[in-house]
């Protein structure tokens, strides 16, 4: 039975004092409107994109020259250009403050702590900018980094952006081939890496990997000290120097910001799939800045001086999103390492000590905290926390319940979804509407999001493809090494003409929110009926006996049958009674069509570096087909557990 009460309702005062309310009032005044709520605001933002995005530019105080035109060819997704005459610099917009106030706070598990003032951040940006220029790095050149989520990484990306260089990063836990599969495609002019890092309390040596990657890339390399011996790693790496030696000749001075076009490339991000070499997705400086400002200032209510935290690595687009928090004058709270080292309290200890206003994490983390038996609500003072966001995979209804019962009863919980493809969100939270159990609050402002059936018709009350029917600023500029745009078009525009098809299986709710049921390419199709994998996970993973699950469709007898793999809790075995209990739970909680034909226990489940389980890779192994990009996985050895299983032969 559906609970007809929301989990959270914004107070009148919270609504009245929110930046999004102030924005709406300004739009009413400037454009002669009478918008009175989020639904009104969203409808206007899509219908009048030129006025909306101009208003975002002004309200958020973008530094730059806007130019006369806002949108050219707006009715054509692939040809549309936002602010075609504008000039700005991304780094200038991310350095709005000076002084001794905190710009960045850093923790590396329980091994490292640091605080960076705005002046300290500016000083390193200045020195790096000068050092980059002295190396001949300039507009359009690529800088590649294999770095932890630490302050030096933020300074380096700002220095790159200040001169118009293009930044690309991954985390240091990537294998050699995984790094080269990414950076080898983009021809960087400089490689930046750490000397070592901590994970689960253990020192992880990367010296040999750095040397191999640097040799293959054949570019100068900068070694940043973190957990090891930077000088020793630099000495063993051809063409390398330490960060200290690299910037030693330069004194900090005012940072110079090169004016660049709105569409000038800022980032190259990489798809995390396992179906081939990662796609190199190029994002613009202007589109990234404007979209992030809109999401952070309006949807998240971020204000200057607030503490913004996201649990992420430098290989996930949420890191790029987090860095943009500087543009609002917020303090970034960075964390590197395991969120369970030394124990499951570490991030909540951090939140309490630094008084996070926004705590961003993954659905998997929330579920892991729930299953660990922790109740941060009872053990920590989280009074400053007003917004918790969750992404990476769909947050289950039980995950919603746990946040309110176990973490904080009066927090706004925003489940969000978008991705690397748009370096932002299609659907997310907002401070003006209630939070309902299991639902994302709504679509992003300025984004014509909808759910379509296979015939290209909008649907309500049934599942379909998540689409966006109008162009938006943070669409990729292009894919790298895709001169005619064929890969780009194939990725998003082959399904429906002139409409972005995102690849998520979604459904509108009666409250105007959305539920993401999983990836479209991982949906199950037994008997010709599409089923989202998340619907099965939402049932099975709530059982104490099941730690984690993965579901695929196996081609069988001219149809598809549902196969469920479960990683069981310690000490649990898959008995006939447990199999029966799982099937009963799925049948009653979802439907008879969702009940798996086979349930198989496995010791591990493969996932990407950002924690997403990889149904497609397992499906390929089960069908004896090759998995091309295993370097994208955090635990590729787990794939072997799914090969040649006797249980799948009858």
SEKOLKE-970430 format. One record per residue (C-alpha): residue number from 1; residue in one letter; x, y, z. Coordinates in Angstrom, 1 decimal, padded with zeros to 4 digits. Layout:
     n   res        u        v        w
   NUM     A        X        Y        Z
...
***
This chain:
     n   res        u        v        w
     1     X    000.0    000.0    000.0
     2     X    001.4    003.4   -001.0
     3     X    002.0    005.8    001.9
     4     X    000.1    009.0    001.0
     5     X    002.2    011.2    003.3
     6     X    005.4    012.9    002.1
     7     X    008.6    012.2    004.0
     8     X    009.5    015.9    004.0
     9     X    007.7    019.2    003.3
    10     X    009.5    022.5    003.1
    11     X    008.6    025.1    005.7
    12     X    007.1    028.3    004.6
    13     X    010.2    030.1    005.9
    14     X    012.5    027.8    004.0
    15     X    010.6    028.4    000.8
    16     X    010.5    032.1    001.3
    17     X    014.3    032.4    002.0
    18     X    015.5    030.0   -000.7
    19     X    017.5    031.3   -003.6
    20     X    015.1    029.6   -006.1
    21     X    012.2    031.6   -004.6
    22     X    014.2    034.8   -005.0
    23     X    015.0    033.8   -008.6
    24     X    011.4    033.1   -009.3
    25     X    010.4    036.5   -007.9
    26     X    013.0    038.3   -010.0
    27     X    011.8    036.5   -013.1
    28     X    008.3    037.6   -012.3
    29     X    009.4    041.2   -012.0
    30     X    011.7    041.2   -015.1
    31     X    009.4    039.4   -017.5
    32     X    006.0    040.3   -016.2
    33     X    005.2    036.8   -015.0
    34     X    003.1    035.4   -012.2
    35     X    004.9    032.2   -011.4
    36     X    003.9    030.8   -008.1
    37     X    005.6    027.4   -007.7
    38     X    008.1    025.0   -009.1
    39     X    005.7    023.6   -011.7
    40     X    005.1    027.1   -013.0
    41     X    008.8    027.9   -013.0
    42     X    009.8    024.7   -014.8
    43     X    007.1    025.1   -017.5
    44     X    008.3    028.7   -018.2
    45     X    012.0    027.7   -018.1
    46     X    011.4    025.2   -020.9
    47     X    009.0    027.3   -023.0
    48     X    011.2    030.4   -022.8
    49     X    014.7    029.1   -022.7
    50     X    016.3    032.3   -023.9
    51     X    014.8    034.3   -021.0
    52     X    015.4    031.5   -018.5
    53     X    019.1    031.0   -019.2
    54     X    019.7    034.7   -019.4
    55     X    018.1    035.0   -016.0
    56     X    020.3    032.2   -014.6
    57     X    023.4    034.1   -015.9
    58     X    022.3    037.3   -014.2
    59     X    021.0    035.9   -011.0
    60     X    024.1    033.7   -010.4
    61     X    026.5    036.6   -011.3
    62     X    028.4    034.9   -014.1
    63     X    031.6    036.8   -014.8
    64     X    032.0    037.4   -018.5
    65     X    030.5    039.2   -021.5
    66     X    027.2    037.6   -022.4
    67     X    026.8    038.9   -026.0
    68     X    023.6    039.8   -027.8
    69     X    022.2    036.3   -028.6
    70     X    021.2    033.7   -026.1
    71     X    020.2    030.7   -028.3
    72     X    020.7    030.1   -032.1
    73     X    019.0    027.1   -033.9
    74     X    017.3    026.2   -030.6
    75     X    014.9    023.9   -032.4
    76     X    017.6    021.6   -033.6
    77     X    019.3    019.6   -030.8
    78     X    022.6    019.0   -032.6
    79     X    023.0    022.4   -034.1
    80     X    021.8    024.5   -031.2
    81     X    024.3    027.0   -029.7
    82     X    023.8    028.9   -026.4
    83     X    025.4    032.3   -025.9
    84     X    027.3    032.1   -029.2
    85     X    028.9    035.6   -028.8
    86     X    029.7    035.2   -025.0
    87     X    033.2    035.2   -023.6
    88     X    034.1    034.0   -020.1
    89     X    036.7    032.1   -018.1
    90     X    035.6    029.1   -016.0
    91     X    038.4    029.5   -013.4
    92     X    037.6    033.2   -012.9
    93     X    034.1    032.2   -012.0
    94     X    035.3    029.6   -009.5
    95     X    037.6    032.0   -007.7
    96     X    035.1    034.6   -006.5
    97     X    036.6    035.2   -003.1
    98     X    039.9    036.2   -001.4
    99     X    041.2    036.0    002.1
   100     X    041.9    033.5    004.9
   101     X    038.4    031.9    004.9
   102     X    038.2    028.3    004.0
   103     X    038.0    027.5    000.3
   104     X    038.8    023.8    000.7
   105     X    038.8    021.3    003.6
   106     X    040.4    017.9    003.1
   107     X    040.5    014.6    004.8
   108     X    042.1    011.4    003.6
   109     X    040.5    008.7    005.7
   110     X    042.1    009.2    009.2
   111     X    045.6    009.7    007.7
   112     X    045.5    013.3    006.4
   113     X    043.8    016.6    007.1
   114     X    044.3    020.0    005.6
   115     X    042.6    023.4    005.2
   116     X    043.1    025.7    002.3
   117     X    042.2    029.4    002.4
   118     X    041.0    031.2   -000.7
   119     X    044.4    033.0   -000.8
   120     X    046.3    029.7   -000.6
   121     X    044.2    028.2   -003.4
   122     X    044.8    031.3   -005.6
   123     X    048.5    031.2   -004.9
   124     X    048.9    027.6   -006.2
   125     X    046.7    028.3   -009.2
   126     X    048.9    031.3   -010.0
   127     X    052.1    029.3   -009.8
   128     X    050.7    026.4   -011.8
   129     X    049.4    028.7   -014.4
   130     X    052.8    030.2   -014.9
   131     X    054.5    026.8   -014.9
   132     X    052.0    025.4   -017.5
   133     X    052.5    028.4   -019.8
   134     X    056.3    028.0   -019.5
   135     X    055.9    024.4   -020.7
   136     X    054.1    025.7   -023.8
   137     X    050.6    024.6   -022.6
   138     X    047.8    026.8   -023.8
   139     X    044.4    027.0   -025.3
   140     X    043.0    023.6   -026.3
   141     X    046.0    021.5   -025.0
   142     X    045.0    018.6   -022.8
   143     X    046.2    018.0   -019.2
   144     X    045.6    014.5   -017.8
   145     X    045.6    013.7   -014.1
   146     X    045.5    010.5   -012.2
   147     X    044.9    012.0   -008.8
   148     X    043.2    011.6   -005.4
   149     X    040.3    014.0   -004.5
   150     X    042.6    016.5   -002.8
   151     X    043.2    020.3   -002.9
   152     X    046.1    020.2   -005.3
   153     X    043.9    018.5   -007.9
   154     X    041.4    021.4   -007.6
   155     X    044.1    024.0   -008.0
   156     X    045.4    022.1   -011.1
   157     X    042.1    022.1   -012.8
   158     X    041.6    025.8   -012.1
   159     X    045.0    026.6   -013.5
   160     X    044.3    024.6   -016.6
   161     X    040.9    026.3   -017.1
   162     X    042.5    029.7   -016.5
   163     X    044.5    029.4   -019.7
   164     X    042.0    027.5   -021.8
   165     X    043.6    024.0   -021.5
   166     X    041.3    021.0   -021.4
   167     X    041.2    018.9   -018.2
   168     X    040.7    015.2   -017.9
   169     X    041.1    013.1   -014.8
   170     X    040.8    009.7   -013.2
   171     X    041.4    008.2   -009.8
   172     X    044.7    006.5   -008.9
   173     X    043.0    003.1   -008.4
   174     X    042.6    002.7   -012.1
   175     X    044.9    000.0   -013.7
   176     X    047.6    000.9   -016.2
   177     X    045.5   -000.1   -019.2
   178     X    042.4    001.7   -017.8
   179     X    044.4    004.9   -017.6
   180     X    045.9    004.5   -021.1
   181     X    042.5    003.5   -022.6
   182     X    041.4    007.0   -021.5
   183     X    044.3    009.4   -021.7
   184     X    045.9    007.6   -024.7
   185     X    043.0    008.7   -026.8
   186     X    043.3    012.5   -026.1
   187     X    047.0    013.2   -026.5
   188     X    047.7    015.1   -023.3
   189     X    050.6    017.6   -023.2
   190     X    051.2    017.0   -019.4
   191     X    050.5    014.1   -017.0
   192     X    049.9    014.7   -013.3
   193     X    049.9    011.9   -010.7
   194     X    050.2    011.3   -007.0
   195     X    053.1    009.4   -005.3
   196     X    050.7    007.0   -003.4
   197     X    047.3    007.1   -001.7
   198     X    045.5    005.5    001.2
   199     X    042.6    003.1    000.9
   200     X    041.0    001.1    003.8
   201     X    043.9    002.2    006.0
   202     X    046.5    000.7    003.7
   203     X    049.1    002.6    001.7
   204     X    048.7    002.0   -002.0
   205     X    051.9    002.4   -004.0
   206     X    051.5    003.7   -007.5
   207     X    055.1    004.4   -008.5
   208     X    055.5    001.6   -011.0
   209     X    052.1    002.4   -012.6
   210     X    052.9    006.1   -012.9
   211     X    056.2    005.3   -014.6
   212     X    054.5    002.9   -017.1
   213     X    051.8    005.3   -017.9
   214     X    054.1    008.3   -018.3
   215     X    056.4    006.3   -020.6
   216     X    053.4    005.3   -022.8
   217     X    052.0    008.8   -022.9
   218     X    055.5    010.2   -023.6
   219     X    054.8    013.5   -022.0
   220     X    056.3    015.5   -019.0
   221     X    054.9    014.3   -015.7
   222     X    054.3    016.0   -012.4
   223     X    054.4    014.0   -009.2
   224     X    052.2    015.4   -006.4
   225     X    053.1    014.4   -002.8
   226     X    050.3    012.8   -000.8
   227     X    051.0    009.5    000.9
   228     X    054.4    008.5   -000.4
   229     X    057.8    009.8   -001.6
   230     X    057.2    012.1   -004.5
   231     X    060.9    012.6   -005.1
   232     X    061.5    008.8   -005.3
   233     X    058.6    008.4   -007.7
   234     X    059.8    011.3   -009.9
   235     X    063.3    009.9   -010.0
   236     X    062.0    006.6   -011.4
   237     X    059.7    008.2   -013.9
   238     X    061.1    009.4   -017.2
   239     X    060.6    013.2   -017.7
   240     X    059.1    013.7   -014.3
   241     X    059.5    016.3   -011.6
   242     X    057.8    016.9   -008.3
   243     X    055.1    019.5   -008.0
   244     X    057.4    021.5   -005.7
   245     X    060.2    021.6   -008.3
   246     X    057.7    022.3   -011.1
   247     X    056.4    025.5   -009.4
   248     X    059.6    026.5   -007.6
   249     X    060.7    029.2   -010.1
   250     X    057.4    031.2   -009.8
   251     X    056.0    033.6   -007.2
   252     X    052.3    033.9   -006.6
   253     X    050.7    036.9   -008.3
   254     X    047.3    037.8   -009.6
   255     X    045.9    035.0   -011.6
   256     X    045.4    035.9   -015.3
   257     X    042.2    034.6   -016.9
   258     X    042.0    034.1   -020.6
   259     X    038.6    035.1   -022.1
   260     X    037.2    032.2   -024.0
   261     X    034.0    031.4   -026.0
   262     X    031.0    029.9   -024.1
   263     X    031.5    026.6   -026.0
   264     X    035.3    026.4   -025.4
   265     X    036.1    022.8   -024.3
   266     X    036.7    022.5   -020.5
   267     X    036.6    018.8   -019.6
   268     X    037.0    015.5   -021.3
   269     X    035.0    012.9   -019.3
   270     X    034.8    009.2   -020.1
   271     X    032.0    006.8   -020.2
   272     X    032.3    004.0   -017.7
   273     X    030.7    001.2   -019.6
   274     X    032.3   -002.2   -020.5
   275     X    031.2   -002.4   -024.2
   276     X    034.4   -001.0   -025.7
   277     X    037.0    001.7   -025.3
   278     X    035.6    004.5   -023.2
   279     X    033.9    007.3   -025.1
   280     X    035.7    010.7   -024.7
   281     X    032.9    013.2   -024.0
   282     X    033.9    016.8   -024.3
   283     X    032.1    019.5   -022.2
   284     X    032.1    023.2   -022.6
   285     X    033.2    025.8   -020.1
   286     X    030.0    027.9   -020.4
   287     X    027.6    025.0   -020.5
   288     X    029.2    023.3   -017.5
   289     X    029.3    026.5   -015.5
   290     X    025.7    027.6   -016.2
   291     X    024.2    024.2   -015.6
   292     X    026.2    023.7   -012.3
   293     X    025.3    027.1   -011.1
   294     X    021.6    026.4   -011.8
   295     X    021.7    023.1   -010.0
   296     X    023.7    024.2   -007.0
   297     X    022.2    027.7   -006.4
   298     X    018.6    027.0   -007.4
   299     X    017.9    023.3   -006.9
   300     X    020.3    022.8   -003.9
   301     X    020.0    026.3   -002.5
   302     X    023.8    026.6   -002.1
   303     X    025.0    029.9   -000.5
   304     X    028.3    031.5    000.0
   305     X    030.1    030.2    003.1
   306     X    028.2    026.9    003.3
   307     X    030.0    023.6    003.4
   308     X    029.5    021.4    000.3
   309     X    030.5    017.7    000.5
   310     X    030.3    015.0   -002.1
   311     X    031.7    011.5   -001.7
   312     X    033.4    011.0   -005.1
   313     X    036.7    010.3   -006.8
   314     X    038.3    012.3   -009.6
   315     X    037.1    009.7   -012.1
   316     X    033.4    010.4   -011.6
   317     X    031.5    013.5   -013.0
   318     X    030.3    014.3   -009.5
   319     X    033.9    015.5   -008.8
   320     X    033.6    018.0   -011.6
   321     X    030.2    019.0   -010.1
   322     X    031.6    019.4   -006.6
   323     X    034.5    021.6   -007.8
   324     X    031.9    024.0   -009.3
   325     X    030.6    024.7   -005.8
   326     X    033.5    027.3   -005.5
   327     X    031.6    029.5   -007.9
   328     X    028.9    030.1   -005.3
   329     X    031.5    031.0   -002.7
   330     X    031.0    027.7   -000.8
   331     X    033.6    025.7    001.0
   332     X    034.4    022.4   -000.6
   333     X    034.8    019.5    001.8
   334     X    036.9    016.8    000.0
   335     X    037.4    013.2    001.2
   336     X    039.6    010.6   -000.4
   337     X    039.7    006.9    000.5
   338     X    037.2    004.4    001.8
   339     X    034.0    005.7    003.5
   340     X    034.4    002.8    005.9
   341     X    037.9    003.5    007.1
   342     X    038.6    003.4    009.9
   343     X    034.8    002.6    010.3
   344     X    031.4    003.5    009.0
   345     X    031.3    006.7    011.1
   346     X    034.1    008.5    009.2
   347     X    031.9    010.6    006.9
   348     X    029.4    011.5    009.6
   349     X    032.3    012.4    011.9
   350     X    033.4    014.7    009.1
   351     X    029.9    016.1    008.6
   352     X    029.5    016.8    012.3
   353     X    033.0    018.4    012.7
   354     X    032.7    020.7    009.7
   355     X    029.0    021.3    009.8
   356     X    028.1    020.2    006.3
   357     X    025.1    021.9    004.8
   358     X    025.0    019.5    001.8
   359     X    026.0    015.8    002.0
   360     X    026.2    014.2   -001.4
   361     X    026.8    010.4   -001.8
   362     X    025.7    007.3   -003.6
   363     X    022.7    005.1   -003.2
   364     X    025.0    002.2   -002.5
   365     X    026.7    004.1    000.3
   366     X    023.3    004.8    002.0
   367     X    022.3    001.2    001.7
   368     X    025.7    000.1    003.1
   369     X    025.2    002.4    006.1
   370     X    021.7    001.0    006.6
   371     X    022.9   -002.6    006.5
   372     X    025.9   -001.8    008.9
   373     X    023.4   -001.1    011.7
   374     X    024.6    002.5    012.1
   375     X    022.2    005.2    013.2
   376     X    024.0    008.5    012.6
   377     X    020.9    010.4    013.8
   378     X    021.6    009.0    017.3
   379     X    025.3    009.2    017.3
   380     X    026.1    012.5    015.5
   381     X    025.0    016.2    015.7
   382     X    023.9    016.8    012.1
   383     X    021.9    020.0    012.9
   384     X    023.6    021.9    010.1
   385     X    022.7    019.4    007.5
   386     X    019.8    020.6    005.4
   387     X    020.2    018.6    002.1
   388     X    021.3    015.1    001.4
   389     X    021.7    014.0   -002.2
   390     X    022.0    010.5   -003.7
   391     X    023.1    009.3   -007.1
   392     X    025.0    006.6   -009.0
   393     X    022.1    004.2   -009.1
   394     X    018.4    004.5   -008.1
   395     X    017.8    005.0   -004.4
   396     X    015.4    002.4   -003.1
   397     X    012.2    003.3   -001.2
   398     X    013.8    001.7    001.8
   399     X    016.8    003.9    001.3
   400     X    014.6    006.9    001.5
   401     X    013.0    005.6    004.7
   402     X    016.4    004.9    006.3
   403     X    017.6    008.5    005.6
   404     X    014.7    009.9    007.6
   405     X    014.7    007.3    010.3
   406     X    018.4    006.7    010.7
   407     X    020.2    009.8    009.5
   408     X    018.0    013.0    009.9
   409     X    014.2    013.3    010.1
   410     X    014.1    016.9    008.8
   411     X    016.6    016.8    006.0
   412     X    015.6    017.3    002.4
   413     X    016.6    014.1    000.5
   414     X    017.2    014.7   -003.2
   415     X    017.7    011.6   -005.3
   416     X    019.3    012.8   -008.5
   417     X    020.1    011.3   -011.9
   418     X    021.9    012.5   -015.0
   419     X    025.4    011.5   -015.8
   420     X    028.8    011.9   -017.5
   421     X    027.0    012.5   -020.8
   422     X    025.7    015.9   -019.6
   423     X    028.1    016.5   -016.6
   424     X    025.0    017.3   -014.6
   425     X    021.4    016.1   -013.8
   426     X    018.2    015.6   -015.9
   427     X    016.1    015.0   -012.8
   428     X    016.9    016.1   -009.2
   429     X    015.5    017.8   -006.1
   430     X    014.2    021.2   -005.4
   431     X    013.5    023.1   -002.2
   432     X    009.9    024.1   -003.1
   433     X    008.2    020.7   -003.2
   434     X    007.7    017.7   -000.9
   435     X    009.9    014.6   -000.9
   436     X    008.0    011.4   -001.5
   437     X    009.3    007.9   -000.7
   438     X    011.2    006.4   -003.6
   439     X    010.7    009.4   -005.9
   440     X    013.0    011.9   -007.5
   441     X    011.3    015.3   -007.0
   442     X    011.3    016.4   -010.6
   443     X    013.0    017.6   -013.8
   444     X    015.8    020.1   -013.9
   445     X    014.9    023.7   -014.7
   446     X    015.4    024.5   -018.4
   447     X    015.3    020.8   -019.3
   448     X    012.4    019.5   -021.4
   449     X    012.5    016.1   -019.7
   450     X    009.8    013.5   -020.5
   451     X    009.1    009.7   -020.6
   452     X    008.3    008.2   -024.0
   453     X    007.1    004.8   -025.1
   454     X    008.6    002.8   -028.0
   455     X    006.4    004.7   -030.4
   456     X    007.8    008.1   -029.4
   457     X    004.7    009.1   -027.5
   458     X    004.7    010.7   -024.0
   459     X    003.4    008.4   -021.3
   460     X    002.1    008.8   -017.7
   461     X    001.7    006.0   -015.3
   462     X    003.8    003.6   -017.3
   463     X    007.5    003.0   -017.9
   464     X    009.4    004.3   -020.9
   465     X    012.6    006.0   -022.1
   466     X    013.8    009.1   -020.3
   467     X    014.2    011.8   -023.0
   468     X    014.9    015.5   -023.4
   469     X    013.1    017.1   -026.3
   470     X    014.9    020.5   -026.4
   471     X    018.5    021.5   -026.5
   472     X    020.2    022.6   -023.3
   473     X    023.6    024.3   -022.5
   474     X    025.5    021.3   -021.0
   475     X    025.1    019.0   -024.0
   476     X    028.5    017.7   -025.0
   477     X    030.5    019.9   -027.5
   478     X    031.5    016.7   -029.2
   479     X    033.2    013.3   -028.7
   480     X    036.9    013.4   -029.0
   481     X    038.2    011.7   -032.2
   482     X    034.7    011.8   -033.7
   483     X    035.2    014.3   -036.6
   484     X    031.9    013.7   -038.3
   485     X    029.9    013.4   -035.1
   486     X    028.7    009.8   -035.9
   487     X    029.5    008.4   -032.5
   488     X    027.8    011.3   -030.8
   489     X    024.7    011.0   -032.8
   490     X    024.6    007.2   -032.3
   491     X    024.9    007.6   -028.6
   492     X    021.8    009.8   -028.0
   493     X    019.9    010.5   -031.2
   494     X    019.4    007.3   -033.1
   495     X    016.3    006.2   -031.1
   496     X    014.2    009.3   -031.7
   497     X    014.8    012.0   -034.3
   498     X    016.0    015.4   -032.8
   499     X    015.4    014.1   -029.3
   500     X    018.0    013.2   -026.7
   501     X    017.4    009.6   -025.5
   502     X    019.3    009.1   -022.3
   503     X    019.2    005.4   -021.9
   504     X    017.3    005.3   -018.6
   505     X    014.1    003.4   -018.0
   506     X    011.8    005.8   -016.1
   507     X    008.3    006.6   -015.0
   508     X    006.4    009.7   -014.0
   509     X    004.6    009.5   -010.6
   510     X    001.3    010.8   -009.5
   511     X    003.1    013.6   -007.7
   512     X    004.9    014.8   -010.8
   513     X    008.2    013.2   -009.7
   514     X    010.1    010.4   -011.4
   515     X    011.3    006.9   -010.7
   516     X    014.3    005.5   -012.5
   517     X    014.0    001.7   -013.0
   518     X    017.5    001.1   -014.3
   519     X    019.3    001.5   -017.5
   520     X    017.3    000.8   -020.7
   521     X    020.0   -001.5   -022.1
   522     X    019.8   -003.6   -018.9
   523     X    016.0   -003.9   -018.8
   524     X    014.6   -007.4   -018.8
   525     X    012.2   -008.5   -021.4
   526     X    010.6   -011.9   -020.4
   527     X    007.6   -012.6   -022.5
   528     X    007.9   -009.3   -024.3
   529     X    007.3   -007.2   -021.1
   530     X    010.0   -004.7   -020.1
   531     X    011.0   -004.9   -016.5
   532     X    013.5   -002.6   -014.8
   533     X    016.3   -004.2   -012.8
   534     X    015.9   -001.7   -010.0
   535     X    012.4   -003.0   -009.3
   536     X    013.9   -006.4   -008.4
   537     X    016.8   -004.9   -006.4
   538     X    014.4   -002.8   -004.3
   539     X    012.9   -006.0   -003.1
   540     X    015.8   -008.4   -002.7
   541     X    018.4   -006.0   -001.2
   542     X    016.1   -005.2    001.7
   543     X    016.4   -008.8    002.9
   544     X    019.0   -009.1    005.7
   545     X    020.4   -012.3    004.1
   546     X    021.3   -010.5    000.9
   547     X    024.2   -008.0    000.8
   548     X    023.9   -007.1   -002.9
   549     X    022.2   -008.4   -006.1
   550     X    022.6   -008.3   -009.8
   551     X    020.0   -009.2   -012.4
   552     X    020.2   -010.1   -016.1
   553     X    018.1   -011.5   -018.8
   554     X    019.4   -014.8   -020.2
   555     X    018.5   -015.8   -023.7
   556     X    016.6   -019.1   -023.3
   557     X    014.2   -021.1   -025.4
   558     X    013.5   -018.3   -027.9
   559     X    012.7   -016.0   -025.0
   560     X    014.4   -014.3   -022.1
   561     X    014.4   -015.6   -018.6
   562     X    015.3   -013.6   -015.5
   563     X    018.5   -014.6   -013.7
   564     X    019.2   -013.2   -010.2
   565     X    022.7   -013.3   -008.7
   566     X    023.0   -012.6   -005.0
   567     X    026.0   -011.8   -002.8
   568     X    024.9   -013.1    000.6
   569     X    025.6   -011.6    004.0
   570     X    028.4   -013.2    005.9
   571     X    027.5   -016.6    007.2
   572     X    024.5   -017.0    005.0
   573     X    024.1   -019.8    002.5
   574     X    021.6   -020.1   -000.3
   575     X    019.2   -022.7    000.9
   576     X    015.9   -023.8   -000.8
   577     X    014.1   -021.9    001.9
   578     X    016.0   -018.7    001.1
   579     X    015.4   -019.1   -002.6
   580     X    011.7   -019.5   -001.9
   581     X    011.7   -016.5    000.4
   582     X    013.4   -014.3   -002.2
   583     X    010.9   -015.4   -004.9
   584     X    008.0   -014.7   -002.6
   585     X    009.4   -011.3   -001.7
   586     X    009.8   -010.4   -005.4
   587     X    006.4   -011.8   -006.3
   588     X    004.5   -009.9   -003.6
   589     X    006.6   -006.7   -003.7
   590     X    006.9   -006.3   -007.4
   591     X    004.9   -008.8   -009.6
   592     X    004.9   -012.4   -010.7
   593     X    006.6   -011.3   -013.9
   594     X    009.6   -010.1   -011.9
   595     X    010.2   -013.5   -010.2
   596     X    013.6   -014.8   -011.3
   597     X    013.8   -018.2   -013.0
   598     X    017.1   -018.9   -011.4
   599     X    018.7   -017.5   -008.2
   600     X    022.5   -018.1   -007.9
   601     X    024.8   -017.2   -005.1
   602     X    028.2   -015.5   -006.0
   603     X    031.1   -014.4   -003.9
   604     X    031.4   -011.0   -005.6
   605     X    029.6   -008.7   -008.0
   606     X    031.5   -006.6   -010.5
   607     X    031.2   -002.8   -010.4
   608     X    032.7    000.2   -012.0
   609     X    035.2    002.5   -010.2
   610     X    032.3    004.7   -009.3
   611     X    030.4    001.8   -007.7
   612     X    027.8    001.0   -010.4
   613     X    027.1   -002.7   -010.9
   614     X    027.6   -003.8   -014.5
   615     X    024.7   -005.9   -015.6
   616     X    025.8   -005.7   -019.3
   617     X    029.2   -007.1   -018.6
   618     X    027.8   -010.1   -016.7
   619     X    025.2   -010.7   -019.4
   620     X    028.0   -010.9   -021.9
   621     X    030.0   -013.4   -019.8
   622     X    026.9   -015.5   -019.3
   623     X    026.4   -015.7   -023.0
   624     X    030.1   -016.4   -023.6
   625     X    030.7   -013.1   -025.3
   626     X    033.9   -011.0   -024.7
   627     X    033.8   -008.0   -022.3
   628     X    036.0   -005.4   -024.0
   629     X    036.8   -002.8   -021.4
   630     X    037.4   -004.7   -018.2
   631     X    039.8   -001.9   -017.1
   632     X    036.7    000.2   -016.3
   633     X    035.9   -002.2   -013.4
   634     X    037.1   -001.9   -009.8
   635     X    037.1   -005.7   -009.5
   636     X    037.3   -007.3   -013.0
   637     X    038.3   -010.6   -011.5
   638     X    034.7   -011.0   -010.3
   639     X    033.5   -011.6   -013.9
   640     X    035.1   -015.0   -013.8
   641     X    032.5   -016.0   -011.2
   642     X    029.8   -015.8   -013.9
   643     X    031.4   -017.9   -016.6
   644     X    030.3   -021.4   -017.5
   645     X    027.8   -021.8   -014.6
   646     X    026.2   -025.2   -014.7
   647     X    023.0   -023.7   -013.1
   648     X    022.4   -021.8   -016.3
   649     X    022.5   -024.8   -018.6
   650     X    019.1   -026.2   -017.8
***
